[in-house]
């Protein structure tokens, strides 16, 4: 598998992590607990972990995208 394909798979995984805070998944997380997740310690932990993973996903998305761009710049052709 080429280096570019591996980076594209990493970018795809980062996108999935970054989408953890999308409104559709937020409603799904809220629907797990009756009355909201604010009164349940597991719900608050789930909310915190989802936010942290989403932040990590955004950071990885930027990082892997920059690495992919840098790897594909051919400076010798100019």
C-alpha positions in Angstrom: 0.0 0.0 0.0 1.4 3.4 -1.0 2.2 6.1 1.5 -0.6 8.3 0.0 -3.2 5.6 0.5 -2.2 5.2 4.1 -2.5 9.0 4.6 -5.9 9.0 3.0 -7.1 6.3 5.3 -5.8 8.3 8.3 -7.6 11.4 7.0 -10.8 9.3 6.7 -10.5 8.1 10.3 -9.8 11.7 11.4 -13.0 12.9 9.7 -15.0 10.2 11.5 -13.5 11.4 14.8 -14.2 15.0 14.0 -17.8 14.3 13.2 -18.5 13.0 16.7 -19.9 16.5 17.6 -22.2 16.7 14.6 -25.9 17.5 15.6 -27.1 14.0 14.5 -24.8 12.2 16.9 -25.4 14.7 19.6 -29.1 13.9 19.5 -28.2 10.2 19.5 -26.1 10.7 22.6 -28.8 12.6 24.3 -31.4 10.0 23.5 -29.5 7.3 25.3 -30.3 8.7 28.7 -33.9 9.5 29.8 -34.1 13.2 30.9 -30.8 14.1 29.4 -27.3 13.1 30.3 -26.6 15.9 32.8 -27.9 13.9 35.8 -25.8 10.8 35.0 -22.1 10.6 35.6 -21.7 8.1 32.7 -23.5 10.6 30.4 -21.2 13.5 31.4 -18.2 11.2 30.8 -19.5 10.2 27.4 -20.0 13.9 26.5 -16.5 14.8 27.7 -14.8 11.9 25.9 -16.7 12.6 22.7 -15.6 16.3 22.8 -12.0 15.3 23.4 -12.0 12.7 20.6 -13.6 15.2 18.3 -10.8 17.7 19.0 -8.2 15.1 18.4 -9.9 14.2 15.1 -9.7 17.8 14.0 -6.0 18.1 14.9 -5.2 14.8 13.1 -7.2 15.9 10.1 -5.2 19.1 9.8 -1.9 17.3 10.4 -2.4 14.4 8.0 -3.7 16.8 5.3 -0.6 18.9 5.6 1.6 15.8 5.5 -0.2 14.6 2.4 0.2 17.9 0.7 3.9 18.2 1.6 4.6 14.6 0.4 3.1 15.4 -3.0 4.8 18.6 -3.8 7.4 18.0 -6.4 10.0 20.8 -6.1 12.4 19.1 -8.6 10.1 19.6 -11.6 10.2 23.4 -11.4 
